[in-house]
Amino acid sequence: MCFGVAILHSTHIRINNIPTNMASRKCSQQSRGDGDKYSVLLPTYNERENLPLIVWLLVKYFGESGYNYEIIVIDDGSPDGTLEVAKQLQKIYGEDKILLRPREKKLGLGTAYIHGIKHATGNFVFIMDADLSHHPKFIPEFIEKQREGRYDLVSGTRYIGDGGVYGWDLRRKLISRGANYVTQVLLRPGASDLTGSFRLYKKEVLESLVERCVSKGYVFQMEMIVRARQLNYTIGEVPISFVDRVYGESKLGGNEIVSFLKGLLTLFATT
């Protein structure tokens, strides 16, 4: 098993306890010979503390399940040194598993996915947060669900089955539930969690959706599901546990909330 312990310094991060043999660096479990490959898009901004752990967990669960994969890190000019950490991780796990596709500045979540898709070589694409809110242990369940129903996309949901949210206070949980309820009433999206961002897409489906989506930021995720419904794409769901970030600050602020409300009204009026 590949593993690493991140030791933080004021100007850089050094990853220790990594095997020096290149073959062992790549976590050489046998891949399943079914021809499918999964590209994981990881947009980052100031995630230097979270990135080593999320990458290690992705390598672990993909390695244990035997699926072929690649991790594409899309850093938007993070001033905290996230890209330097990503470069070290690439040396550890190999350039075939960790692809770096940085951009000069923060350009938004939707455009980060568009940028990442251009470099993805898998026929399936995962999108997820890099801040440990989405645990990679659910990845095999996403893949099994997709294969079970041949779904065009599979979305993680906090609102059915064993899904849930951890680390939020009551106020934030009520806001989230209220926002989700309003979107269900207005948009009828055919999915229980419209604002979640842990999803698995067929690559061609994701490409088709991003071409049609005009929203930016957090509204982008909501529009993706609405457009998928319009295009009659099939949607499966997997219950997930969403855990509030451990390191760093949440990027959800007043501006994002206003953008969400504007986006919701726009989608209601145009779909």
Buried (B, 14 or more C-beta within 10 A) or exposed (E): EBEBEBEEEEEEBEBEEBBEEEEEBBBEBEBEEEEBBBBBBBBBBBBBBBBBBBBBBBBBBBBEBEBBBBBBBBBBBBEBBBBBBBBBBBEBBBEEBBBBBBBEEBBBBBBBBBBBBEBBEBBBBBBBBBBBBBBBEBBBBBBBBBEEEEBBBBBBBBBEEEBEBEEBEEEBEEEBEEBBEBBBEBBEBBBBBBBBBBBBBBBEBBBBBBEEBEBBBBBBBBBBBBBBBEEEBBBBBBBBBBBBBEBBEEBEEEEBEEBBEEBBEBBBEEB
